[in-house]
Amino acid sequence: GVCMLCPSQCNVSFTVRDERVMRVLARDHAEVDDGWLCDKGRFAYQAIHVDERITQPLVRDGGSLRPVSWERAFDAASGLARHRGAVGALVGGQATNEEGFLISRVMREALSSSDLDSRSGEQLPAGLTRALAPPGLQATVVDLEFAHTVLVLGCEPLDDAPIFDLRIRKGVRRHGVRLAIATARPSALDPNARLSLRVPPGGEAEFLAALDVALASGESGSGYESAAESEAARLAELLRDGGEDIVILWGERTLGAAALGTLLSIAGRLGLADRDGAGLLEIPAGANGRGLREAGVLPGSGPGYGDLESPGRGASQIAHAAVDGRITALWLFQTDPVRDLPDRVLWESALHRAGLVVAHASVLTEGIAEHANVIFPADSYAEKDGTVVHPDGRIQRMRTAIAHPGSVRSGWSVIAELGRRAGLDTGVLTSPMAFAQLVEAVPFYRGLTLEEVGGRGVRWPEREAASEMPAAGDEARPTEAAAAAFGVSADGATRSSNGALRVGTYRSIWAAPEVEISPALKYTIPRQQVELSPEDAQRLGIANGDPIGLSQNGTRLRGWAHIRSGVPAGTAFLADGISEESANAFTDPVVEVHKS
């Protein structure tokens, strides 16, 4: 099997007895996990067999969710067809390629809507999305271990993809990899780095613009007008002398369109394209984030990043449209936007205003429990049959290890039935049939079979069909031109805090519903821990562990102080993705912090 609890997608084997997973073991794959498996992957399987798991359909009746038959649930959910043209869909990272592909078909062919998304950040133009994905620009997870230089940009591998963190540490220790860090929050990899820089939260575009200019000028030294220029010059010098094989590891949650346009320019200046052992490697927000994009779960691209006649809205635009009444129904597949996405208040309002909310979930999280009209029980990663795509482009197969509990059905079959009731015959009777349709729809998957994928997977960028990847056009251009082409600002200037603290966010590897309901992991459940610099803590009279209050535009949160020497003065970092007091309740870059 494949662990779907983070983008590392570690290969695993399940020890099964009486249709219950008894333990999860690493299934050594040198090109994926190197035999490692984190504790979340090893123990969160317990969430499959707990009482909190949803194992039968639920329908809201008189304000309460009640168990119902599948027929009644389908009847209630078939109301999506009455909202044709005004349905928005979100797909979570645990969905398979086949599930995502079928949802995109039902949305576009039956419900007349391209308002669907699988990303957590801002909506990216289709051309930029393609420009980031060509086969020749894709580094592999193995490259993190053997590259001459690795730059970690805007992500925390320890939380976002722990096996990537271990690969980098191994590379530094055994192979002399030169490591550079450019993140807002102090990184667990800082002690291993040749150079570690702090980028103000939200200032990534400005920093990358300065780095692009520094690489172009070839100058080093002093006399820079801003801290961003000075820090960027130091990093540019390290990269220029970094050897031929340079890998830039970047995070989806942090980098927006302006920053990514500049990142492409930087990759061009460093000559990262079409060089073995070098390139870009993204850590998506969801485990199968890359696969879902390739399957067409994007507002601006169809399967295989194909063009659309009528592009749709991204996640944030879907929420605003729901609040305004332009979208009247929401379809949530293994995601709760109240918890998973930025702007909690906006999503609460969107879900409240929607006339129909259909969800697929394995546990009742806040937004689903409060607002869903119909809930279909979702199958777990030990029960799924399908494929996923590793962040480095390796297509991997998920095989059913245990039978579905209760009356749970396969996700692909539920989607196909919803399509049928909306007037679309998908022609899918099995998961392999959905895979065959996916391969037909994605040009660079051409000729791929499940037999070729096998138990070890196959990197599609290395197959002959990779040449069928759609051209991006002239996307990788210097910062200002790229930003103008994508219709975004390259400014990214930081804001003065005026005595308050600039806020950044982080998401712990333990911030997940599966962790909260797994008995062996309950001690790891994160609470709101506000990271402060020693200078700010002293100024505010706050000691380590003190309860503190946070406020912004009338919204208040509570947390506990964690004083870290690496946090820049004037900045506070808050946890998001947690069940209580989550940072996504805040939307502005400045927060008031005080001792509670």
C-alpha positions in Angstrom: 0.0 0.0 0.0 0.8 3.7 0.1 0.5 5.9 3.2 -1.7 8.9 2.3 -1.2 10.9 5.5 1.3 13.3 4.0 2.9 14.0 0.6 5.9 11.7 1.4 3.6 8.8 0.2 5.7 6.2 1.9 5.3 2.6 0.7 3.8 0.5 3.4 2.6 -3.0 4.1 -0.4 -3.7 6.3 -0.6 -6.6 8.8 -4.2 -7.6 8.7 -6.3 -9.9 10.8 -10.1 -10.4 10.5 -10.3 -7.4 8.2 -8.6 -5.1 10.7 -5.3 -3.4 10.3 -3.1 -4.5 13.2 0.0 -2.7 12.3 1.7 -0.7 9.5 5.3 -1.4 8.4 7.6 0.3 6.0 7.9 -1.3 2.6 11.4 -0.3 1.6 11.5 1.7 -1.6 14.9 3.5 -2.2 13.4 6.0 -4.6 10.5 7.0 -2.4 11.1 6.5 1.4 14.4 4.7 1.8 12.8 2.3 4.2 11.7 5.1 6.6 8.2 5.6 8.1 7.2 8.3 10.5 5.2 7.7 13.7 2.1 9.2 12.1 2.3 6.8 9.3 3.0 3.9 11.7 0.2 4.5 14.2 -2.5 6.7 12.6 -4.0 3.6 11.0 -5.9 3.3 14.3 -8.3 5.9 13.0 -9.7 3.3 10.6 -11.2 1.3 13.4 -12.4 3.8 16.0 -16.0 4.5 17.0 -15.7 8.1 15.7 -15.4 6.9 12.1 -18.4 7.4 9.8 -19.5 4.1 8.4 -22.9 4.8 7.0 -24.5 7.7 5.1 -25.9 10.7 7.1 -28.5 13.2 6.1 -29.5 16.3 8.0 -33.0 16.1 9.3 -34.5 18.7 11.5 -31.1 20.2 12.1 -29.5 17.0 13.2 -27.5 14.4 11.2 -29.2 11.0 11.1 -28.1 7.7 9.6 -30.0 6.8 6.5 -29.9 4.2 3.7 -27.7 4.8 0.7 -30.8 5.3 -1.5 -32.0 8.1 0.6 -28.6 9.7 0.8 -28.3 9.5 -3.0 -31.7 11.0 -3.4 -30.7 13.9 -1.2 -27.4 14.4 -2.9 -28.9 14.3 -6.4 -30.2 17.7 -5.6 -26.8 18.9 -6.9 -28.3 18.6 -10.4 -30.9 21.3 -9.5 -28.0 23.6 -8.8 -26.4 22.9 -12.3 -24.0 25.8 -13.2 -23.8 26.9 -9.6 -21.9 24.1 -7.9 -18.5 24.5 -6.4 -16.3 21.4 -5.5 -13.2 21.0 -3.4 -11.2 17.8 -3.4 -8.8 16.9 -0.5 -5.3 15.4 -0.8 -6.3 11.9 0.2 -8.4 11.4 -3.0 -7.0 9.1 -5.6 -6.3 10.2 -9.2 -9.4 8.3 -10.3 -11.7 9.9 -7.7 -10.4 13.4 -8.7 -10.8 12.6 -12.4 -14.4 11.4 -12.0 -15.3 14.4 -9.9 -13.9 16.7 -12.6 -16.0 14.8 -15.2 -19.2 15.0 -13.2 -18.6 18.7 -12.5 -17.9 19.7 -16.1 -20.0 17.3 -18.0 -23.1 16.9 -15.8 -23.1 20.0 -13.5 -21.8 22.5 -16.1 -19.2 23.9 -13.7 -15.5 24.3 -13.6 -15.6 25.7 -10.1 -13.4 23.0 -8.6 -10.1 23.0 -6.9 -7.6 20.8 -5.1 -5.1 23.5 -4.1 -4.9 25.4 -0.7 -3.2 28.5 -1.9 -4.2 31.3 -4.3 -5.5 30.3 -7.8 -2.7 30.1 -10.3 -3.0 30.9 -14.0 -3.0 27.8 -16.2 0.1 28.8 -17.9 2.0 29.2 -14.7 0.8 25.8 -13.5 2.1 24.2 -16.7 5.4 26.1 -16.5 6.1 24.6 -13.1 5.4 21.0 -14.3 7.5 20.2 -17.4 9.4 16.8 -17.1 12.8 18.4 -17.5 12.4 20.7 -14.5 11.3 18.0 -12.0 13.8 16.9 -9.4 13.4 13.6 -7.6 13.3 12.8 -3.9 16.6 11.0 -4.3 18.1 14.2 -5.7 17.7 15.7 -2.2 20.3 13.3 -1.0 22.8 13.5 -3.8 22.6 17.1 -5.1 25.5 19.5 -4.7 23.2 22.1 -3.2 19.6 22.0 -1.8 17.6 25.2 -1.2 14.6 24.7 1.1 12.2 27.5 0.2 9.0 28.4 2.1 8.4 25.0 3.7 9.2 22.9 6.7 10.0 19.4 5.6 9.8 18.0 9.1 6.1 18.8 9.2 5.2 18.9 5.5 6.9 15.7 4.4 9.1 14.1 7.1 10.8 11.7 4.8 12.1 14.6 2.7 13.6 16.0 5.9 15.4 12.7 6.6 16.7 12.6 3.0 18.2 16.1 3.3 19.8 15.3 6.6 21.3 12.1 5.2 22.6 14.0 2.2 24.3 16.7 4.3 25.8 14.1 6.7 26.9 11.4 4.2 27.3 13.2 0.9 28.3 16.7 1.7 25.2 18.4 0.3 25.3 22.1 0.8 22.1 23.2 2.4 20.5 26.6 2.3 17.2 27.6 4.1 15.0 30.5 3.2 11.9 30.4 5.3 9.8 32.7 7.5 9.8 30.4 10.5 12.9 28.8 12.0 13.5 25.4 10.5 14.4 22.1 12.1 17.1 21.9 9.4 18.7 25.2 10.4 21.6 23.5 12.3 22.4 21.5 9.2 22.5 24.5 6.8 25.4 26.4 5.4 23.1 29.4 5.2 19.8 30.0 7.0 17.8 33.1 6.1 14.5 34.4 7.6 12.0 35.8 5.1 9.2 37.9 6.6 5.8 36.1 6.4 4.2 37.2 3.1 7.5 38.6 1.9 8.5 35.7 -0.3 7.8 37.5 -3.6 9.9 40.4 -2.6 12.7 38.1 -1.4 12.7 36.0 -4.6 12.6 39.2 -6.7 15.8 40.3 -4.9 17.4 36.9 -5.4 16.6 36.9 -9.1 18.2 40.4 -9.5 21.2 39.2 -7.5 21.7 36.2 -9.7 21.3 38.3 -12.8 23.9 40.9 -11.7 26.4 38.5 -10.4 27.5 40.9 -7.8 28.1 40.3 -4.1 29.1 42.4 -1.2 27.5 45.2 0.8 25.7 48.4 0.2 22.2 47.0 -0.4 19.2 49.2 0.3 17.0 46.5 2.0 17.5 43.5 4.2 15.9 41.4 1.5 18.5 42.5 -1.1 21.4 41.8 1.4 20.1 38.4 2.3 19.3 37.5 -1.3 22.9 38.4 -2.3 24.3 36.0 0.2 22.1 33.2 -1.1 22.9 34.1 -4.7 26.6 33.8 -4.0 26.0 30.3 -2.4 23.9 29.2 -5.4 26.4 30.5 -8.0 29.1 28.4 -6.3 26.7 25.5 -5.5 27.8 23.1 -8.2 25.8 21.9 -11.2 23.2 19.8 -9.3 21.0 22.3 -7.5 17.5 21.3 -6.1 15.0 23.9 -4.9 12.4 22.3 -2.6 9.4 24.6 -2.2 6.1 24.6 -0.5 2.6 25.1 -2.0 1.2 26.7 1.1 3.6 29.6 1.1 4.4 30.7 -2.5 1.8 32.6 -4.6 1.7 33.4 -8.3 4.2 36.3 -8.2 6.7 34.3 -6.2 6.4 31.3 -8.4 6.8 33.4 -11.6 10.1 34.6 -10.2 11.1 31.1 -9.1 10.9 30.0 -12.7 13.2 32.8 -13.7 15.6 31.8 -11.0 15.5 28.2 -12.2 16.3 29.4 -15.7 19.3 31.5 -14.4 20.6 28.5 -12.6 20.1 26.2 -15.6 18.1 23.7 -13.7 16.0 22.4 -16.6 16.9 19.2 -18.4 19.7 18.3 -16.0 19.7 15.0 -14.2 20.0 15.6 -10.4 18.8 19.1 -10.5 15.4 20.9 -10.7 12.4 22.0 -8.7 10.5 19.8 -6.2 7.3 20.9 -4.7 5.7 19.8 -1.5 2.0 20.0 -2.1 -0.4 20.8 0.7 -2.2 17.4 0.3 -0.8 13.9 -0.1 -1.9 13.6 -3.7 -1.9 17.2 -4.6 0.2 16.7 -7.7 -1.9 13.8 -9.0 -5.2 15.7 -8.5 -3.9 18.6 -10.6 -2.8 16.2 -13.4 -6.2 14.6 -13.2 -7.9 18.0 -13.9 -9.0 19.1 -10.5 -8.1 22.7 -11.1 -10.4 25.6 -12.1 -8.2 26.6 -15.0 -7.0 23.3 -16.4 -8.5 20.0 -17.5 -6.8 16.6 -17.3 -3.2 16.8 -18.3 -3.2 20.5 -17.7 -5.3 20.9 -20.9 -6.9 24.2 -21.7 -10.5 24.9 -20.9 -13.0 26.9 -22.9 -14.6 28.2 -19.7 -12.2 28.3 -16.7 -13.8 28.3 -13.3 -13.2 29.7 -9.8 -10.5 28.6 -7.4 -11.1 27.7 -3.7 -11.2 31.3 -2.4 -13.3 32.5 -5.3 -15.7 29.6 -4.7 -16.1 30.7 -1.1 -16.8 34.3 -2.1 -19.2 33.3 -4.8 -21.1 31.1 -2.3 -21.4 34.0 0.1 -22.7 36.2 -2.7 -25.2 33.6 -3.9 -23.6 32.9 -7.2 -22.7 29.4 -6.1 -25.6 27.7 -4.3 -24.3 24.2 -3.7 -20.9 22.9 -2.4 -19.4 19.4 -3.0 -16.6 18.5 -0.5 -14.6 15.4 -1.1 -12.5 14.4 1.9 -11.8 18.0 2.9 -13.3 20.4 5.4 -12.5 24.0 4.2 -13.3 25.4 7.7 -10.3 23.5 9.0 -8.1 22.9 5.9 -8.1 26.3 4.1 -7.3 29.9 4.9 -10.1 32.3 6.1 -12.2 30.2 8.4 -14.8 32.9 8.8 -15.3 33.2 5.1 -15.8 29.4 4.7 -18.2 29.2 7.6 -20.3 31.9 5.9 -20.0 30.2 2.5 -21.2 26.8 4.0 -24.0 28.5 5.9 -25.2 30.3 2.8 -25.1 27.3 0.4 -28.4 25.7 -0.2 -26.9 22.2 -0.4 -23.6 20.9 1.0 -22.6 17.3 0.0 -19.6 15.9 1.8 -17.5 12.7 1.7 -15.8 12.2 5.1 -14.5 9.6 7.5 -14.9 11.7 10.6 -17.1 14.6 11.6 -14.8 17.7 11.6 -16.2 21.1 12.6 -17.4 22.4 9.2 -18.8 19.1 8.0 -20.7 18.5 11.3 -22.2 22.0 11.4 -23.1 22.5 7.7 -23.2 19.3 5.6 -26.7 18.3 4.4 -25.5 14.9 3.1 -22.4 13.0 4.2 -21.2 9.9 2.4 -18.7 7.7 4.4 -15.3 7.9 2.9 -13.0 4.9 2.5 -9.6 4.9 4.1 -6.3 4.6 2.4 -6.2 0.9 3.5 -9.5 0.3 1.7 -8.9 2.3 -1.5 -8.1 0.9 -5.0 -6.5 3.4 -7.3 -3.4 5.5 -8.1 -1.7 8.6 -6.7 1.2 10.7 -7.9 4.2 11.3 -5.7 5.5 14.9 -5.6 8.4 13.9 -7.9 6.0 12.5 -10.5 6.0 8.8 -9.6 2.6 7.2 -10.2 2.0 4.7 -7.4 -0.8 2.2 -6.9 -3.0 1.9 -3.9 -4.4 -1.6 -3.4 -7.3 -2.7 -1.1 -5.9 -4.3 2.0 -9.1 -4.7 4.0 -12.8 -4.7 3.3 -14.9 -1.6 3.9 -16.4 -1.5 7.4 -20.1 -1.0 7.9 -21.8 0.1 4.7 -18.9 2.2 3.4 -18.5 2.1 -0.4 -15.6 2.9 -2.7 -15.3 6.6 -3.4 -15.1 6.2 -7.1 -18.4 4.3 -7.2 -20.2 6.9 -5.1 -19.0 9.6 -7.5 -20.1 7.6 -10.5 -23.5 7.1 -9.1 -23.9 10.8 -8.4 -22.9 11.4 -12.0 -25.5 8.9 -13.2 -28.2 10.7 -11.2 -27.1 14.0 -12.7 -27.5 12.5 -16.2 -23.9 11.4 -16.9 -23.1 7.8 -17.6 -19.4 7.7 -16.8 -18.9 4.2 -18.2 -17.0 3.3 -15.0 -17.8 0.1 -13.2 -14.4 -0.6 -11.6 -11.5 1.5 -10.4 -9.2 0.1 -13.3 -11.9 1.4 -15.8 -11.5 4.9 -14.3 -7.8 4.6 -14.5 -8.0 3.7 -18.2 -10.2 6.8 -18.8 -7.6 8.9 -16.9 -4.8 7.6 -19.1 -6.7 8.3 -22.2 -7.4 11.9 -21.0 -3.9 12.8 -19.9 -1.5 12.9 -22.9 1.7 12.4 -20.9 0.2 9.2 -19.3 -0.3 7.7 -22.7 0.1 3.9 -22.9 0.4 3.5 -19.1 -1.0 0.4 -17.6 -1.6 -0.8 -14.0 0.8 -3.6 -14.7 3.6 -1.1 -15.6 2.8 0.9 -12.4 3.1 -2.4 -10.4 4.1 -2.3 -6.8 7.0 0.1 -7.2 5.4 2.8 -9.3 6.7 4.6 -12.4 7.9 8.2 -12.9 5.9 9.5 -15.8 8.6 12.3 -16.5 11.0 9.5 -17.5 8.6 7.8 -19.9 8.5 8.5 -23.6 5.0 9.9 -23.4 6.3 12.8 -21.2 7.0 14.7 -24.4 3.2 15.1 -24.7 3.2 17.5 -21.8 1.5 20.7 -23.0 3.9 23.6 -23.6 3.7 26.4 -21.1 4.6 29.2 -23.5 6.9 32.0 -22.5 6.2 31.8 -18.8 9.7 31.8 -17.2 10.7 35.4 -17.6 12.2 38.0 -15.2 10.2 39.0 -12.2 8.3 42.1 -13.2 7.4 40.7 -16.7 6.3 37.4 -15.2 4.2 39.1 -12.6 2.6 41.3 -15.2 1.9 38.4 -17.5 0.1 36.5 -14.7 -1.9 39.6 -13.6 -0.4 39.7 -10.1 1.7 42.1 -8.2 5.4 41.4 -7.7 5.5 43.9 -4.9 5.2 41.6 -1.9 6.4 44.4 0.4 6.2 43.7 4.1 3.9 45.7 6.3 5.0 47.6 9.3 3.6 46.1 12.5 3.1 49.4 14.3 3.9 47.8 17.6 1.8 44.7 17.0 3.4 41.5 15.7 3.4 40.3 12.2 1.8 36.9 12.0 3.0 33.8 10.2 1.4 30.3 10.3 2.7 26.8 10.5 1.0 23.4 10.3 2.3 20.5 12.5 2.5 17.1 11.0 0.2 16.1 13.9 -2.6 18.6 12.9 -4.9 16.0 11.4 -8.3 14.4 12.3 -6.6 10.9 12.0 -4.2 11.8 14.8 -7.0 13.2 17.1 -8.9 9.9 17.0 -5.9 7.5 17.1 -5.5 6.3 20.7 -1.7 5.9 20.4 -1.3 9.4 19.1 -3.5 11.4 21.4 -0.5 12.8 23.3 0.7 14.4 20.0 -2.5 16.4 19.4 -1.3 20.0 18.9 -2.8 23.0 20.7 -2.4 26.7 19.8 1.3 27.3 20.5 2.3 30.8 19.7 6.0 31.1 18.9 7.6 34.4 20.0 11.1 35.9 19.9 12.9 36.4 23.2 12.9 40.1 22.6 9.1 40.3 22.1 8.4 38.0 25.0 10.5 40.2 27.3 8.8 43.4 26.0 5.3 42.0 26.5 6.1 40.4 29.9 5.4 36.9 28.6 7.2 33.8 29.9 7.5 30.4 28.2 4.3 28.5 28.6 2.2 31.5 29.7 -1.4 31.6 28.4 -1.7 34.5 25.9 -4.5 36.2 24.0 -4.4 37.2 20.4 -6.8 39.6 18.6 -7.4 40.9 15.1 -10.3 43.0 13.9 -12.5 41.7 16.7 -11.5 38.1 16.3 -9.9 36.6 19.4 -7.9 33.4 19.9 -6.1 32.0 22.9 -2.8 30.1 23.0 0.3 29.3 25.0 3.6 31.0 24.5 6.6 29.1 23.1 9.7 31.3 23.1 12.2 30.4 20.3 15.5 32.1 19.9 15.3 31.8 16.1 12.1 33.7 15.7 12.7 37.2 14.3 11.7 40.0 16.5 8.4 41.5 15.6 6.9 38.2 14.4 4.6 35.6 15.9 4.0 32.2 14.4 0.6 30.5 15.0 -0.6 26.9 14.4 -3.3 26.3 11.8 -5.1 23.2 10.7 -5.9 22.4 14.4 -9.4 21.7 15.7 -9.5 24.6 18.3 -8.1 28.2 18.2 -6.7 27.7 14.7 -4.8 30.5 13.0 -7.0 30.5 9.9 -9.5 32.6 11.9 -7.1 35.5 11.2 -6.8 37.0 7.7 -4.6 40.1 8.2 -0.8 40.0 8.5 -0.7 41.8 11.9 -2.0 40.4 15.2 -2.2 41.9 18.7 -0.5 39.7 21.3 -0.9 40.1 25.0 -0.5 38.1 28.2 -3.8 36.5 29.1 
